[in-house]
Amino acid sequence: MKKRLLALLMAGVMALSAAGCGASTEENPASETTPAQTQAASDVVEELKIGICKEVTPRSLASESGSFGRMNYNAFCAGTWLTRDENNEMQPNLMTSWEILDGGNIIRATFATDQGITWHDGEPFTIDDVIFSVELMNDGLNSGYLSKITSVEKIDETTVEFHVADGAAYFTLGNSAVFVRMYPKHIWENIEDPASYTGEDATIGCGPYKLVNVDEDAQTMHYEAVGETYLDRELTVRSVTVRSYDTQDALVMALRNGEIDAMYDYSNPIPPTMLPSITGVEGVDPGKGMNMGLFQILFGFNKQPTDDLEFRRAVRYALNYELLATTIGGEDGQIPSEGIISPAGIAYDDSLPQLAQDQEQAKAILEAAGYVDVDGDGWREMPDGSPMDVLVTPQYNATKAALYQRIAEIIVTNLGEVGVKCTLDEESIRNSDHEQQIRNDGAYEIYICYATQGVSFYKTPFLYMFDDDLSMWGTCDLENFDTAYNNMLNAQGPEDYAEYVKELQHIASEEVIGIALCWDTAYYPYRTDKYEGWINYPGWGVIICETWYNLRPIS
């Protein structure tokens, strides 16, 4: 198993807080500060300032929304099981080692419950917290991340065995990295409605930083390191202030002015249209990286005509991919292939053909399938002669509402050019409840959504098409797709996993279960004039789990 290298411990500058972890030190009187301590103090980041376009509420370990929830994807205030590196490999964190046994039906895992880690209220982190967290996530929160775990057996005070259904041990580990965090049993075991709980102790985690102050008016949250080290690694960032901005325009201006040091906004990089505002600005790096997430079309298999393969094939030929790529990704936008998955994704198959517009072919397919203009009004009817008006529903996203609308307009226009009448669902652009109800009911026909980086890591963009409680959105009921996706979930290792991901790409090509609209570049800008040691994860940016241990002031 991979093991973390031990970082050199800093010379003692201040005592570890009571909520900290690692070896404790005695605080020296200010009058006795040594030259070595002065040198150490100058070699750490006293306050890292991060900008985000998420509100300061809700604040709870159980929430993944808002500034607090999104920051916890980075093993920050919450202590996560595992992390990922820039190559998408799972790395230890609170789960320090693991073995897959019994053909993928058992995970024997060791946790850092013997390394002095405490919850931010001072209570020790124990193996009982690990067991409780699994039960809470499966039964109280219905999160889905650990749904394949059927039971947990305590082996000793640092080790458990997770019993996993369907041999899905490998997928469960991959699915848990970044997202699965620990919950303090002594707090959450008494909460009746954990999914909605936002009490003052809802933010108590066991990660390397604790929340110490919230300013609702200024839309800021301030965090402090729990000590000088965490899991025997030096924390080079002593405190973090996260400020929430209403718009990305305001955030980028703050970055240009030096008010913040970096941008972080999971699955919401700045659009390429904003690049001119940071290109060439001294001390600012655009944070460019290939995006694993992507915009895509889902077809509604519960509705006509999108349940018809021939209609879906015609849609794929009708679209202007050059215009879509430029609209979404600017000059760096790439036309996708029929396999949907980005080149940055695991097991990307470069043998599948690139998408190309051919409206004459689209018309021929529609004619052959019986979608003809019966009454001569310029619009095709259904094969049974009834009117056809296809609903195009964009996903609700307040930050990117204009982009979603523009994508939808292109699709409506392109389909109109081959005689398919469409209606743009404008209510979904402005009303999140309306949009959520449509996708939860599986009532969409052509649905435009975004496969986030986190989902695309292991679940792949196909999760959004999978007709299962794990997805909640998907309506694809094709047997070969269902079998291949379940096989991927139950993969025994990376080679097995890659095989099924490639099979899914070929099914996407043959059955047109969805369409990728662009392979784009993600931009998460950051400043380079104060700190060094930034690591840019493709599609994620520089605010990552390694930032806390690598960032240093520029000498």
N, C-alpha and C positions, 0 to 999 in steps of 0.2 A: 504494500500500500504506500501511496505517496505520503510523505511526512514533511511537515514544514521545517525549514531550517531555523535554528534558534537565532534570533536577532541579538546583537550586542546590547546589553542593558545600559541605559543612560546612567550617568553619574547622578547621585541623588540631589535633586533641587528642592523638591517639596515632598511632604509625606503623601502616601497614597490615601485617597479618601476612604471613608468607612465603607462605601459601597464599591470600592475598587476590587481589583484582583491582581494576582502576582505577589511577589515578595514585598513585604512592607519595609519601610525605611524610617529612621528617626529624623524628625524635622530639625535642621540646624538653625540656631538663632541668626537673624539677619546680619548681625555684626560679625559673624564668623563665616560669611560666604567666601568660598575658596575660588581661586582662578579657574579651576576645573569646572566648578558649578556654573560660573559665569559663562564659560565657553559652551557648556551644555545648553544653557538657557537660550543662547543666541542661535542654537542649531535646531530649534523646534519652531513650529508654526503656532504662534500664540492664539490667533483667531482666524480661521478660514471662513470666508463669506461666500455663500452659495445662493444663487437665484433660482426660483422655480415658479411655474405658473399653476400652482395648486394652493388651495386655501389652507389656513392653519387648523381647520376643523375637517373631519373629526380627528380626535387624538385618542387612539386605542390600538393596542397590539392586534386586536381582532379586525382592524380595518386596513385595507390596502389602498384606500383613496386618501386624498388630501396630502399635504406636505409630509406629515408624520409617517403615514403609511407608505408613501413612495420612497422616502429615505431609508426605510427599513429593508428595502430590497438589497441594500448595500452592507448587510451585517453591521448595522449602526447602533441604534438604541436597543432593538431586539437582537437576541442572540440566535443566529440561524444554525441549522444542522450542518449545512455544507455551503461552500461558495463555488464560483466558477472562475477560471482564469481566462485570459484573452483568447485562448484557443478553444474555449468552451469545454475544457476538461474539468470534471468535478474535483474539488479540493477540500481537504478536511477543515473543519472549524470546531464547533462544539462536539460534533461527531468526529472523533480523532482517527478512527480506523473502522474498517468494515470488511466482512466476508459474505459472499453469496453462496449459500449452501442448498442442498436438497433440490437441485435442478431449478433454482430460482424461487423456491417456496419459503426460504428463510434468509433473513439478513441478520447476521450476528454483528452487532455494532458496539463499539466502545465510545464512551462520552467523557468529556473533561470534567467529571464531577469530583475529581480528586486533585484539582489544580487551584483550589482556593477561590473559585469564581463565586460571586454572590449576586443576588438580585439587587437592584438599586435601592431597596429599602434595608439592605444589610443581611437579609436572610440567605442562607447557603443554597446554592444550586445543586440539586440532588437527582439521583436516578429516578426517584418518584415523580419529580417534575417532568422528566422525559416521558414516562409512561402516561402521566396525566395529560400531557400536551397532545399525544396521539388520540386519546379518548375524546378530548375536548374538540379537536379539529374534525374528527369523524362524526361525533354524535351531537355536539353542541353548536358547531359552526358549519357543518356540512360543507367543508371547504373543497373536497375533491382531491387535494394533493396526496393524501395518504389513504384514499378510499380502498386501495387494494390490500391494506394491512387489516387482517381479521382479528389478530390478538397480539399481545405483547407478553413475553415471559422474562421476568427479572432473573438474571444469572448471578450477579453480584452487584456491589455498589457502584460499579462503573460500566457494567455490560448488560445488554438486553438482547433478546432474540425477537425479531419481528416476524410473525407468520404472515406470509403474503399469498393472496389468492392467485391462481392461474400462472404461477411461475413468474410473476411480474416484478421480481426484486430489482433488476437492473433499471427498469423504467421508473420504479418508485423512487430510487435514489436520484436519478436524473431529474425527475419531476419535482423533487423536494429541494434541490439546490436553489439557493437564493430565497425561495418563497416560504419554506417551513421554518417557523421560529418557535422558540420555547415560551411557555406560559407558566408563571409562578402558581403552583397548586394552592398555596395558602391564600391567594387572592381570588383566583377564578373559580375555585370549587364551590364558592358561596354565591356566585352570580347566576340569577335565574335566567336572564336573557343575554348571554354573552355576546351575541352578534350586534346588539345595540348598546352595549355598555360603554360609557364614556366618563366614568367617575375619575377622580384625581389619581387613583392608583392604577388606572387602565394603561398608563404609559410605562409602568415599571417593568423593565426588561432585564436582561443580563448580558447585554452587548457592551462594546467598549466605550459607549457614550451614554450619558443620562440627560434627560430633559430637565433643565433647571429654571427656565423662564419663558413665558409666553407674553407677547405684547400684541393684543388683538388690534389695537389702533394702528400700530406700525406694521402689522402682518408679519411679525418675525417670531422665530423660536430659537432659543439659545441652548446649546448642549455643551457639556463639559466632559472631558475624558475621566473615566473612573479611576485612573491611576496613571503611572508612567509606563506600564506594560499591560498587555492583555494576551493571554495564552502564550506567555514568555516572549512576546514580540514587543519591541519598543513602539509606543504610540508617539509619532513625531508631530501629530496635530493635537494641540492641547484643548482647543475649544472650537465649536462650529456654530455659526449663526446662519440660519436658513430664512431668507426673506421671500415672501410670496408676492408675485406681481400679477396684475390683472391681464396684461397682454405681453406677448413676446417682444413687441416693439419697446415697451417700457423696460423689460429685462435686458435687452440688448443695449439700450442706451445706458443703463446702469453699469453694464460690463465695460462699455467704451469709456465711461467716466471714471472707472476704477472703484465704483461703489461696491462691486462684488468681484470675486476672483474667478468664478466659474459658473456655468449653467448646468443644471441637472433637471430633467423632466422626462421621466420614463415614457417611452414610446411617442414623445412629442418633440423631436428635434426642430430647430428653426427651419422654415421653408427656404428653398433656394432663392426665392425672390428677395429675401432679406440679406443674402450674402454681400451685396454691395455695401451694406452698412457696416460691415466688419472687415471686408477685404482691404488689406493694406494699412489697417490701423496698427500703429506701433504698439507692441506688447500684447497683441491679441492673436491667438491661433484659432482658426475656424473649427477645429476639432473634427476634421473630416474622417469618415469611416464608412465602409460598405455596410449597408443596412440589411440585417437578417429579417427584420419585419417588413411587411409590404401591404399595399392596398390591393384588394381583390374583390371579385364578384362571387357571391354565393347564389346558387340557383335554388329556388324553392321547389322541392320535390313533392310538396303537398298541393301544388297548384298547377293548373294548366295556363299556358302551354309550356312552362319551364320544367315540367316533369318529362318532357319529350326530348330524347337525345338529338333528333334532327333539328329541332328548334334551337337547342343549346349550341349545336355545331354552327348553325347559321349566325347566331349572335357572335360567336368567336370570330367568324370571318368578317362580320360587319364593322368591327370597331377600328378606329384610327389609332394605332398603338404609338405611332410617332408623336401625335398630338398629346396623347395621354402621358407618355414618358416625359415630354417637355413640361407639361402642366404640373405633374407631380414632382419630378426630379430635376427640372431645369436642364442645363447643359450636361449635367452628370447623369441624367436619367437614362436607364437602359430598357430596351424592349425585352420583355420576359420570354420565357419558353413555355411550351404547353404543359411542362411539369410543375409549374407554379413556384416551387421552392427556389429561394435566392441562391446565387453562387456562394454566399457566405454561410449557407446552412449545411448541416451535417448530411453527408451522402448525396449532395447535389449531383444530378445526372446531366452531364453536358451533351449527351447523345440525342436528346429530344429536340424537335424543331422549334425554331424561334417563331413567335406569333407574327402573323402578317395579315394586313387587311386585303380582302378580295370580295368586294361587294357583289360582283357578278356571280361569284360562287355562292354567296349567301342567298341571293335571289333564287338561284337554281335549286338549292337545297329546300328552300321554303316552298317553291312551286311543286317539287316532287313529293313533298310531305303533305300537300293539300292545303297549305296556307296561301290562299289566292284571294284576289280582290273580286268578290262576287258581285257587288252592287256598283262598281265603277267609281267609288268616291276617293280612290287613291290609297285606301288602307286595306290591308289583307284581313280576311276573316279567319276564324278557326276552321279546322277541317270539316266540322259539322255545320258550317255556315253561320254560326253565331258570331257576334261582334268580338273583336280582340282588342283589348287595351291593357298593356302590360304595366304594372306598377313598378317604378324604380325608386327604391328606398335607400337613402344614405344613412349611415350610422350617425347618431347624434354625437357631436364633438364641438363644444363651445369654442375651443381654440382654433379649430380648423373648419368651421362651418362653411366659410366661403370656398375653401378648396373642395370639400365634399360636394357642394352645390355645383361647382364647375365640372367636376368629374361626371356627376349625374347628367348635366346638360349635354356633355359630349356624347354620352351613351344614348340619351334620348334622341339627339340629332342623328347619330349614325344609324340607329335602328329605323328612324323615320325615313332615312335615305333608301332603305330596302323595303319600305312599305309597312313596317311594323309600328303601329301607333302605341305610344307610351305616355304615361303620366308621371311626372316627377312628384314624389311624395314630399312636398315642402313642409308639411307639418312635422315630419320626423327631423328636419334640420333644426327646428326651433323648439321642439317639445320632446324632452328626453323620455317622459313617461309614455308618450304615444309610440315612439320608436322602440322602446324596450318591450312594450306589449306586443308589437308586431313580430319581433324576432323571437320572443319567448313562446308565442303561440305558433311559431313556424308558419306564419301567414304571409310571408314575403314571397315575391316572385323573382325579381332581380334585386339583390341586396348588396350594397357597397359597404365594405367594412375594412378594418385594419387588423392584420395579424401582428400582434405586438412582438417585440424582441424576445421577451421572456417566454411566451407561448411557443414561438418559433424555434427555441433552443432544442426542446425534446419532444414536445407534443406536436410540433410542426403546424403550418397553416391549415393542415387538413383537420385539425381539431374543430374548427369552426363549421365544418361540413358534416362531421361525425354525428349520427343520430343516436345520441346516448346522453344520459344525465351528466356525464363528464363534460360535455360540450354545452348543452342547454340551447344552443342556437341551431345546430345542424338538423337537416331534414333528409340528407342523402340516404336512401334506403336500399342502395344497390348491394347485393350480397357479397360480391367480390371485394368491394371497397370496405365493407364492414369487417370481413374476414382479415383483410390485409392490415387494417388499422388495429384490430385486436391483437394480431400477431406482433405488430410493432410494440404494443403495450406490454406484451409478454416476452419480449426479446430476452435472450439469455446473456447477451453481452454486446459489445459495440459492433462486431461483425454481423451478428444476427440482426441487430437493430438497423444497420445500414442497408441490409438486403431488403427489408420490408419497406423502408423509406423509399428506396428506388422503385419497388413495386407500386407503391402509392403514386409516385410521379407518373408511371406509365398508365395507371388507371385514370389519372386526371387527364392525360393526353387522349386516351381512347374514349372515355365516357363524358368528358367535359363537365365534371362535377363542379368546377369553378374556373375562374380566369384571373390570373395575376395581371394587374394593370400597369405595373412599373417595378423595376428593380432600381431602387434609388440609393443615394448616398445620404447618410445622416450627418448633421452638423450640430455639435454641442460645443460652442466656443468657450475658451478659457484664456486667462491672462498668463503671460509667460515672463513678466517683468519683476515679479516678487518671489515666486517659488519655482523650484525644480523638482523633478521626480514624478511628474505627471505620467500616467499610463492611460492611453486612449483605447478603450474596448470598442471594437467596431459596432456601431449601432446603439451604443450605450453611453459613451462619453468618458470623461475623466473622473467623474464622481462615482467611484467603485469601491469595492471592499478593500482594495489594496492602497487606496489613497491615504488612509489613516496611518499607515506604516512606512510610507515612502516619500511623502511630501516634505521638503525642507526649504528654508529660506535660501535664496541665491546668495552665495558668499560675496 
